[in-house]
Amino acid sequence: GGGAVGGSAVIMCFCAVCLSLGSLTILQRVGHMLLAATLLSTAIALGPVISVLLLVGPLKPGDRCVEPKELAEAMAGIRLCPERRRAPPAAPELPPAATSTPPGDGGGGG
């Protein structure tokens, strides 16, 4: 779960409080900013991100990835049919490698 996130948040908050208690104004401001950023990022990482993943994540983890269009449809409230499968896109054909000398390597001397 959120053990690593929680542990990191506690350490970052401790550092932010130490900075905020300093006598230099710049360090106090950095401490306040660090504290706010840590609390906001922890709240988002443990709340909305997990909720979105539970709503639109794969039914069988490791089976397939959610494509951006499917993610947008799911977030708009449209239910996707789990049986719908798309074939993987075909690999583009690459032209044969051209044999030319790189610029500046023409042997002009200098």
ABEGO torsion letter per residue (X at the ends): XAAAAAAAAAAAAAAAAAAAABABAAAAAAAAAAAAAAAAAAAAAABAAAAAAAAABBABBGABBBBAAAAAAAAAGBBBBAABBBBBBBBBBBBBBBBBBBBGAAGAEX
